[in-house]
Amino acid sequence: MKLIALLLSLIATSANGGTLHLDKAATGKVRQAADIRYVNHDEKQTYRLKIGKQWSAGHCSSSGTGNLHALLLDMNFDGHADLWVTGYTDSQGRIRCSDVWLWDASAKQYRFNKPLSAIPNLDISIADQGIAGGIANCGCAAQCFYEDSYAWRAGKLIAIARRAQDCERYREYRLNDKNDLIIVKDEIIDSSNPGQQAIEHTNAHDWQRHAQTMRKAWE
């Protein structure tokens, strides 16, 4: 995959923040497609996105542990750079929201994508075109978690695998030949078994490092 190249110019500032102009993306096919404006209020950061002449309020907002970050990244692996706005929603930095705006090549504009945006702690693996998300700690003395894997099939995002653990059981799900998730492992929790503990996304896209190029110069 081609490396993403960004050309940004700061075109306006205000007491509430600045406007970043997204001028050119990796493919060269997205030009002057959107403006993004961040707004800070009561330790919470929100954003608005301007597509054409229309400003739209974003759904994702950060709170407590940092700012929102905007990235240009091919989220559906169609060769076009999409817009990904993400930030932590809790003060402990455990849950990260996402707003994903996919580039519509025929309409030459961004469109909000609900399935991708609904995935908590969304991560992208560039090497294998993988998509994952979930909650690493949902209780039970940090033994509760779930982790989902997704893939694009004929332009539709589908779940292809799941690992989930609650206070009593550990389960794994896989896709069958009918594209349904079925249980392939179901066992009683054994806290002494390290294989039943949550693991990190070792192949995940490093969104935090790339997001730094999308921040305002004074932040």
Contacts in CASP RR format, 6 or more apart in sequence:
PFRMAT RR
TARGET T0000
AUTHOR 0000-0000-0000
METHOD contacts of the structure
MODEL  1
MKLIALLLSLIATSANGGTLHLDKAATGKVRQAADIRYVNHDEKQTYRLK
IGKQWSAGHCSSSGTGNLHALLLDMNFDGHADLWVTGYTDSQGRIRCSDV
WLWDASAKQYRFNKPLSAIPNLDISIADQGIAGGIANCGCAAQCFYEDSY
AWRAGKLIAIARRAQDCERYREYRLNDKNDLIIVKDEIIDSSNPGQQAIE
HTNAHDWQRHAQTMRKAWE
1 74 0 8 1.000
1 126 0 8 1.000
2 26 0 8 1.000
2 27 0 8 1.000
3 26 0 8 1.000
4 25 0 8 1.000
4 26 0 8 1.000
4 72 0 8 1.000
4 73 0 8 1.000
4 74 0 8 1.000
4 81 0 8 1.000
4 210 0 8 1.000
5 24 0 8 1.000
5 25 0 8 1.000
5 26 0 8 1.000
6 22 0 8 1.000
6 24 0 8 1.000
6 25 0 8 1.000
6 72 0 8 1.000
6 213 0 8 1.000
6 214 0 8 1.000
7 23 0 8 1.000
7 24 0 8 1.000
8 20 0 8 1.000
8 21 0 8 1.000
8 22 0 8 1.000
8 23 0 8 1.000
8 213 0 8 1.000
8 214 0 8 1.000
9 21 0 8 1.000
9 23 0 8 1.000
10 18 0 8 1.000
10 19 0 8 1.000
10 20 0 8 1.000
10 21 0 8 1.000
10 216 0 8 1.000
10 217 0 8 1.000
11 19 0 8 1.000
11 20 0 8 1.000
11 21 0 8 1.000
11 35 0 8 1.000
12 18 0 8 1.000
12 19 0 8 1.000
12 37 0 8 1.000
13 19 0 8 1.000
16 38 0 8 1.000
16 39 0 8 1.000
16 40 0 8 1.000
16 41 0 8 1.000
17 37 0 8 1.000
17 38 0 8 1.000
17 39 0 8 1.000
17 40 0 8 1.000
17 216 0 8 1.000
18 37 0 8 1.000
18 38 0 8 1.000
18 216 0 8 1.000
19 35 0 8 1.000
19 36 0 8 1.000
19 37 0 8 1.000
20 35 0 8 1.000
20 36 0 8 1.000
20 37 0 8 1.000
20 70 0 8 1.000
20 214 0 8 1.000
20 216 0 8 1.000
21 32 0 8 1.000
21 35 0 8 1.000
22 30 0 8 1.000
22 32 0 8 1.000
22 33 0 8 1.000
22 34 0 8 1.000
22 35 0 8 1.000
22 36 0 8 1.000
22 70 0 8 1.000
22 72 0 8 1.000
22 83 0 8 1.000
23 31 0 8 1.000
23 32 0 8 1.000
24 30 0 8 1.000
24 31 0 8 1.000
25 33 0 8 1.000
25 72 0 8 1.000
25 80 0 8 1.000
25 81 0 8 1.000
25 103 0 8 1.000
26 72 0 8 1.000
26 74 0 8 1.000
26 81 0 8 1.000
27 79 0 8 1.000
27 80 0 8 1.000
27 81 0 8 1.000
29 80 0 8 1.000
29 81 0 8 1.000
29 103 0 8 1.000
29 105 0 8 1.000
30 72 0 8 1.000
30 80 0 8 1.000
30 81 0 8 1.000
30 103 0 8 1.000
33 51 0 8 1.000
33 103 0 8 1.000
33 108 0 8 1.000
33 109 0 8 1.000
33 110 0 8 1.000
34 49 0 8 1.000
34 50 0 8 1.000
34 51 0 8 1.000
34 52 0 8 1.000
34 83 0 8 1.000
34 101 0 8 1.000
34 109 0 8 1.000
34 110 0 8 1.000
35 49 0 8 1.000
35 50 0 8 1.000
36 47 0 8 1.000
36 48 0 8 1.000
36 49 0 8 1.000
36 50 0 8 1.000
36 70 0 8 1.000
36 83 0 8 1.000
36 85 0 8 1.000
37 47 0 8 1.000
37 48 0 8 1.000
37 49 0 8 1.000
37 50 0 8 1.000
37 55 0 8 1.000
38 45 0 8 1.000
38 46 0 8 1.000
38 47 0 8 1.000
38 67 0 8 1.000
38 68 0 8 1.000
38 216 0 8 1.000
39 45 0 8 1.000
39 46 0 8 1.000
39 47 0 8 1.000
39 48 0 8 1.000
43 63 0 8 1.000
43 64 0 8 1.000
44 61 0 8 1.000
44 62 0 8 1.000
44 63 0 8 1.000
44 64 0 8 1.000
45 61 0 8 1.000
45 62 0 8 1.000
45 63 0 8 1.000
45 66 0 8 1.000
45 67 0 8 1.000
45 68 0 8 1.000
46 57 0 8 1.000
46 58 0 8 1.000
46 61 0 8 1.000
46 68 0 8 1.000
47 57 0 8 1.000
47 58 0 8 1.000
47 60 0 8 1.000
47 61 0 8 1.000
47 68 0 8 1.000
47 70 0 8 1.000
47 85 0 8 1.000
48 55 0 8 1.000
48 56 0 8 1.000
48 57 0 8 1.000
48 58 0 8 1.000
49 55 0 8 1.000
49 56 0 8 1.000
49 58 0 8 1.000
49 83 0 8 1.000
49 85 0 8 1.000
49 101 0 8 1.000
49 110 0 8 1.000
50 56 0 8 1.000
51 109 0 8 1.000
51 110 0 8 1.000
52 109 0 8 1.000
56 112 0 8 1.000
58 85 0 8 1.000
58 99 0 8 1.000
59 97 0 8 1.000
59 99 0 8 1.000
59 117 0 8 1.000
60 68 0 8 1.000
60 85 0 8 1.000
60 86 0 8 1.000
60 87 0 8 1.000
60 89 0 8 1.000
60 97 0 8 1.000
60 98 0 8 1.000
60 99 0 8 1.000
60 117 0 8 1.000
61 68 0 8 1.000
61 87 0 8 1.000
61 89 0 8 1.000
61 97 0 8 1.000
62 68 0 8 1.000
62 87 0 8 1.000
62 88 0 8 1.000
62 89 0 8 1.000
63 88 0 8 1.000
63 89 0 8 1.000
63 90 0 8 1.000
63 91 0 8 1.000
64 88 0 8 1.000
64 90 0 8 1.000
64 91 0 8 1.000
65 88 0 8 1.000
65 90 0 8 1.000
65 91 0 8 1.000
65 92 0 8 1.000
65 93 0 8 1.000
66 87 0 8 1.000
66 88 0 8 1.000
67 87 0 8 1.000
67 215 0 8 1.000
67 219 0 8 1.000
68 85 0 8 1.000
68 86 0 8 1.000
68 87 0 8 1.000
69 85 0 8 1.000
69 86 0 8 1.000
69 87 0 8 1.000
69 207 0 8 1.000
69 208 0 8 1.000
69 211 0 8 1.000
69 212 0 8 1.000
69 214 0 8 1.000
69 215 0 8 1.000
70 83 0 8 1.000
70 84 0 8 1.000
70 85 0 8 1.000
70 211 0 8 1.000
70 214 0 8 1.000
71 83 0 8 1.000
71 84 0 8 1.000
71 85 0 8 1.000
71 86 0 8 1.000
71 207 0 8 1.000
71 210 0 8 1.000
71 211 0 8 1.000
71 214 0 8 1.000
72 81 0 8 1.000
72 82 0 8 1.000
72 83 0 8 1.000
72 84 0 8 1.000
72 214 0 8 1.000
73 81 0 8 1.000
73 82 0 8 1.000
73 84 0 8 1.000
73 124 0 8 1.000
73 205 0 8 1.000
73 207 0 8 1.000
73 210 0 8 1.000
74 80 0 8 1.000
74 81 0 8 1.000
74 82 0 8 1.000
75 82 0 8 1.000
75 84 0 8 1.000
75 100 0 8 1.000
75 102 0 8 1.000
75 113 0 8 1.000
75 116 0 8 1.000
75 124 0 8 1.000
75 131 0 8 1.000
76 82 0 8 1.000
76 102 0 8 1.000
76 113 0 8 1.000
76 116 0 8 1.000
76 152 0 8 1.000
76 155 0 8 1.000
76 157 0 8 1.000
77 129 0 8 1.000
77 152 0 8 1.000
78 105 0 8 1.000
80 103 0 8 1.000
80 105 0 8 1.000
81 103 0 8 1.000
82 100 0 8 1.000
82 101 0 8 1.000
82 102 0 8 1.000
82 103 0 8 1.000
82 110 0 8 1.000
83 100 0 8 1.000
83 101 0 8 1.000
83 103 0 8 1.000
83 110 0 8 1.000
84 98 0 8 1.000
84 99 0 8 1.000
84 100 0 8 1.000
84 101 0 8 1.000
84 122 0 8 1.000
84 207 0 8 1.000
85 98 0 8 1.000
85 99 0 8 1.000
85 100 0 8 1.000
85 101 0 8 1.000
86 96 0 8 1.000
86 97 0 8 1.000
86 98 0 8 1.000
86 99 0 8 1.000
86 122 0 8 1.000
86 207 0 8 1.000
86 211 0 8 1.000
87 96 0 8 1.000
87 97 0 8 1.000
87 98 0 8 1.000
88 94 0 8 1.000
88 95 0 8 1.000
88 96 0 8 1.000
88 97 0 8 1.000
89 95 0 8 1.000
89 96 0 8 1.000
89 97 0 8 1.000
94 135 0 8 1.000
94 136 0 8 1.000
94 137 0 8 1.000
95 120 0 8 1.000
95 121 0 8 1.000
95 135 0 8 1.000
96 120 0 8 1.000
96 121 0 8 1.000
96 122 0 8 1.000
97 120 0 8 1.000
98 116 0 8 1.000
98 117 0 8 1.000
98 119 0 8 1.000
98 122 0 8 1.000
99 112 0 8 1.000
99 117 0 8 1.000
100 112 0 8 1.000
100 113 0 8 1.000
100 116 0 8 1.000
100 117 0 8 1.000
100 122 0 8 1.000
101 110 0 8 1.000
101 111 0 8 1.000
101 112 0 8 1.000
101 113 0 8 1.000
102 110 0 8 1.000
102 111 0 8 1.000
102 113 0 8 1.000
102 116 0 8 1.000
103 109 0 8 1.000
103 110 0 8 1.000
103 111 0 8 1.000
104 110 0 8 1.000
104 111 0 8 1.000
115 157 0 8 1.000
116 122 0 8 1.000
116 131 0 8 1.000
116 157 0 8 1.000
119 131 0 8 1.000
119 133 0 8 1.000
119 134 0 8 1.000
119 148 0 8 1.000
119 150 0 8 1.000
120 133 0 8 1.000
120 134 0 8 1.000
120 135 0 8 1.000
121 133 0 8 1.000
121 134 0 8 1.000
121 135 0 8 1.000
121 136 0 8 1.000
122 131 0 8 1.000
122 132 0 8 1.000
122 133 0 8 1.000
123 131 0 8 1.000
123 132 0 8 1.000
123 133 0 8 1.000
123 201 0 8 1.000
123 204 0 8 1.000
123 205 0 8 1.000
123 207 0 8 1.000
124 130 0 8 1.000
124 131 0 8 1.000
124 204 0 8 1.000
124 205 0 8 1.000
124 207 0 8 1.000
125 131 0 8 1.000
125 132 0 8 1.000
125 201 0 8 1.000
125 203 0 8 1.000
125 204 0 8 1.000
125 205 0 8 1.000
126 205 0 8 1.000
127 203 0 8 1.000
128 203 0 8 1.000
129 151 0 8 1.000
129 152 0 8 1.000
130 149 0 8 1.000
130 150 0 8 1.000
130 151 0 8 1.000
130 203 0 8 1.000
131 149 0 8 1.000
131 150 0 8 1.000
131 151 0 8 1.000
131 152 0 8 1.000
131 157 0 8 1.000
132 147 0 8 1.000
132 148 0 8 1.000
132 149 0 8 1.000
132 150 0 8 1.000
132 201 0 8 1.000
132 204 0 8 1.000
133 147 0 8 1.000
133 148 0 8 1.000
133 149 0 8 1.000
133 150 0 8 1.000
133 201 0 8 1.000
134 145 0 8 1.000
134 146 0 8 1.000
134 147 0 8 1.000
134 148 0 8 1.000
135 145 0 8 1.000
135 146 0 8 1.000
136 145 0 8 1.000
136 147 0 8 1.000
136 198 0 8 1.000
137 144 0 8 1.000
137 145 0 8 1.000
137 198 0 8 1.000
138 144 0 8 1.000
138 145 0 8 1.000
138 146 0 8 1.000
139 167 0 8 1.000
140 165 0 8 1.000
140 166 0 8 1.000
140 167 0 8 1.000
142 198 0 8 1.000
143 165 0 8 1.000
143 167 0 8 1.000
143 189 0 8 1.000
143 191 0 8 1.000
143 197 0 8 1.000
144 165 0 8 1.000
144 166 0 8 1.000
144 167 0 8 1.000
145 163 0 8 1.000
145 164 0 8 1.000
145 165 0 8 1.000
145 198 0 8 1.000
146 162 0 8 1.000
146 163 0 8 1.000
146 164 0 8 1.000
146 165 0 8 1.000
147 162 0 8 1.000
147 163 0 8 1.000
147 164 0 8 1.000
147 198 0 8 1.000
147 199 0 8 1.000
148 159 0 8 1.000
148 161 0 8 1.000
148 162 0 8 1.000
149 159 0 8 1.000
149 160 0 8 1.000
149 161 0 8 1.000
149 162 0 8 1.000
150 157 0 8 1.000
150 158 0 8 1.000
150 159 0 8 1.000
150 160 0 8 1.000
151 157 0 8 1.000
151 158 0 8 1.000
151 160 0 8 1.000
152 158 0 8 1.000
153 179 0 8 1.000
158 175 0 8 1.000
158 179 0 8 1.000
159 175 0 8 1.000
159 181 0 8 1.000
160 174 0 8 1.000
160 175 0 8 1.000
160 181 0 8 1.000
161 172 0 8 1.000
161 173 0 8 1.000
161 174 0 8 1.000
161 175 0 8 1.000
161 181 0 8 1.000
162 171 0 8 1.000
162 172 0 8 1.000
162 173 0 8 1.000
162 181 0 8 1.000
163 170 0 8 1.000
163 171 0 8 1.000
163 172 0 8 1.000
163 173 0 8 1.000
164 170 0 8 1.000
164 171 0 8 1.000
164 172 0 8 1.000
164 173 0 8 1.000
165 171 0 8 1.000
165 189 0 8 1.000
165 196 0 8 1.000
165 198 0 8 1.000
167 189 0 8 1.000
168 188 0 8 1.000
168 189 0 8 1.000
169 186 0 8 1.000
169 187 0 8 1.000
169 188 0 8 1.000
169 189 0 8 1.000
170 185 0 8 1.000
170 186 0 8 1.000
170 187 0 8 1.000
170 188 0 8 1.000
170 189 0 8 1.000
170 196 0 8 1.000
171 183 0 8 1.000
171 185 0 8 1.000
171 186 0 8 1.000
171 187 0 8 1.000
172 183 0 8 1.000
172 184 0 8 1.000
172 185 0 8 1.000
173 181 0 8 1.000
173 182 0 8 1.000
173 183 0 8 1.000
173 184 0 8 1.000
174 181 0 8 1.000
174 182 0 8 1.000
174 184 0 8 1.000
175 181 0 8 1.000
175 182 0 8 1.000
176 182 0 8 1.000
189 196 0 8 1.000
190 196 0 8 1.000
END
